[in-house]
Amino acid sequence: MASETDGQEKIDATFRNGSLTAVGIITGFSLSFINNWVSNPNDWSRIDILPMTVMVVGIALQVKVFADLLSRDSLLVAKYDRARRLFLIGLLIVAAGIAIALVNDILGISSQKMLG
């Protein structure tokens, strides 16, 4: 009996492994950034919740993509492309959260200082 994945286009495992490494490194940087920001000794204000929530959503997407790329069926082009798109969306969401936090800091409405 033929497998469901027979005849579907696949990517090379080496290519997927490189992508998995890149996703892991960028997700690690995102987690490190949010850890450093949360560890800041300044008091939190309500305005800080917005960028934090946005960043957490983006990081959650990155972690989901990391888990998806660890799956055996991630070698299928359709699944790999979906994971790649989700990762880029997660990365943009994290960047948006950082941008919101920076704007809050520049305007002086945030208790969590990013610029020093």
C-alpha positions in Angstrom: 0.0 0.0 0.0 1.4 3.4 -1.0 2.0 6.1 1.6 0.0 9.3 1.6 3.2 11.3 1.0 4.3 9.4 -2.1 4.4 11.6 -5.2 4.4 14.8 -3.2 7.4 17.2 -3.7 9.9 17.1 -0.9 12.8 19.3 0.2 16.3 18.0 1.0 16.7 17.2 4.7 19.9 19.2 4.8 18.0 22.3 3.6 15.4 21.8 6.3 18.1 21.3 8.9 19.7 24.6 8.1 16.3 26.3 8.3 15.7 24.6 11.7 19.0 25.9 12.9 18.1 29.5 11.8 14.7 29.3 13.4 16.2 28.0 16.6 18.8 30.8 16.8 16.3 33.6 16.0 13.7 32.2 18.5 16.5 32.0 21.1 17.3 35.7 20.5 13.7 36.6 20.8 13.4 34.7 24.1 16.6 36.3 25.3 15.4 39.8 24.4 12.1 39.3 26.2 13.9 37.9 29.2 16.2 40.9 29.5 13.3 43.3 29.1 11.2 41.5 31.8 14.1 41.3 34.1 14.4 45.1 34.1 14.1 46.3 37.7 11.8 49.2 36.7 8.1 49.0 37.7 5.6 48.0 35.1 2.8 50.1 33.8 -0.3 49.2 31.9 1.2 50.5 28.6 3.9 47.9 28.9 1.3 45.1 28.5 0.7 45.9 24.9 4.2 45.3 23.5 4.8 42.4 25.8 1.6 40.7 24.6 2.5 41.3 21.0 6.0 39.9 21.5 4.7 36.8 23.3 2.3 36.1 20.4 5.2 36.4 17.9 7.5 34.1 20.0 4.7 31.6 20.4 4.5 31.4 16.6 8.2 31.0 16.3 8.1 28.1 18.8 5.3 26.5 16.9 7.3 26.7 13.7 10.3 25.2 15.5 8.1 22.2 16.6 6.6 21.9 13.1 10.1 21.8 11.5 11.0 18.9 13.9 8.2 16.9 12.5 9.1 14.2 9.9 6.5 15.5 7.4 8.1 18.9 7.4 10.2 17.6 4.5 7.1 18.0 2.3 7.3 21.3 0.4 3.8 22.4 1.3 4.4 21.9 5.0 7.8 23.5 4.9 6.5 26.5 3.0 3.7 26.9 5.5 6.2 26.8 8.4 8.4 29.3 6.7 5.5 31.7 6.2 4.4 31.3 9.8 7.9 32.0 11.0 8.2 35.2 9.1 4.8 36.3 10.4 6.0 35.5 14.0 9.3 37.4 13.4 7.4 40.4 12.1 5.0 40.3 15.1 8.0 40.3 17.5 9.5 43.2 15.6 6.2 45.1 15.9 6.2 44.5 19.6 9.7 45.8 19.9 8.8 48.8 17.8 5.8 49.5 20.1 8.0 49.3 23.1 10.6 51.6 21.6 7.9 54.2 20.7 6.5 54.0 24.2 10.0 54.6 25.6 10.8 57.5 23.2 7.5 59.1 24.1 8.2 58.6 27.8 5.0 56.7 28.5 6.6 53.4 29.5 8.2 52.4 32.8 10.3 49.8 31.1 13.2 51.6 29.5 14.8 50.2 26.4 17.1 53.0 25.5 18.8 53.3 28.8 
